[in-house]
């Protein structure tokens, strides 16, 4: 069985941590989850659990939007062609 990661663990993996408070930026992942239908976490007892496939998709979204400065609409188009 694949290991599932919590939203906070995903934030740590991706470096989505507030530098002042050192807390994970969970809202970023939740926003991307709403915007990108490719992210499908399992919800168990109101907690989100992400598969390794979900984490790879989120890594791609972060790279395209944060590093390459591509808009959300642009990232959606790229993901539609690649997934």
C-alpha positions in Angstrom: 0.0 0.0 0.0 1.2 3.5 -0.9 2.0 5.9 1.9 -0.3 8.9 2.2 0.9 12.3 3.4 -1.0 14.9 5.3 -1.4 18.4 4.0 1.2 19.7 6.4 3.7 17.0 5.3 3.1 18.0 1.7 3.8 21.6 2.6 7.1 20.6 4.3 8.1 18.4 1.3 7.5 21.4 -1.1 9.0 24.1 1.2 5.7 25.9 1.6 6.5 27.1 5.1 5.9 30.6 6.5 9.4 31.9 7.3 8.2 34.0 10.2 6.0 31.5 12.0 7.6 28.3 10.6 4.0 27.0 10.0 2.9 25.2 6.8 1.0 27.2 4.2 -1.8 24.7 4.0 -4.1 27.2 2.3 -1.9 27.2 -0.8 -2.4 23.4 -1.2 -6.2 23.8 -0.6 -6.4 26.6 -3.2 -4.6 24.5 -5.8 -6.8 21.6 -4.9 -9.9 23.7 -5.8 -8.3 25.0 -9.0 -6.8 21.8 -10.4 -9.0 18.8 -10.8 -6.0 16.5 -11.1 -5.3 16.8 -7.3 -7.6 14.2 -5.6 -6.7 13.7 -1.9 -8.4 11.1 0.1 -10.5 12.6 2.8 -10.7 10.5 6.0 -12.3 12.0 9.1 -12.1 15.5 7.6 -8.4 15.2 7.0 -6.8 15.3 3.6 -4.3 12.6 2.6 -2.2 12.9 -0.5 -0.8 10.1 -2.6 2.7 10.3 -4.2 0.9 11.0 -7.5 -0.9 14.0 -6.0 2.4 15.3 -4.5 4.1 15.0 -8.0 1.2 17.0 -9.5 1.5 19.7 -6.8 5.3 19.9 -7.3 4.7 20.5 -11.0 2.1 23.2 -10.2 4.5 24.9 -7.7 7.4 24.8 -10.2 5.3 26.2 -13.1 3.5 28.9 -11.0 6.3 30.0 -8.6 9.5 29.4 -10.5 8.4 30.0 -14.1 5.8 32.6 -13.1 3.1 31.0 -15.3 -0.5 32.0 -14.5 -3.0 29.5 -13.0 -4.8 29.5 -16.4 -1.5 28.7 -18.1 -0.7 25.9 -15.7 -4.1 24.4 -16.2 -3.5 24.2 -19.9 -0.1 22.7 -19.5 -1.4 20.0 -17.1 -4.3 19.2 -19.4 -1.9 18.3 -22.1 0.5 16.4 -19.9 -1.7 14.3 -17.6 
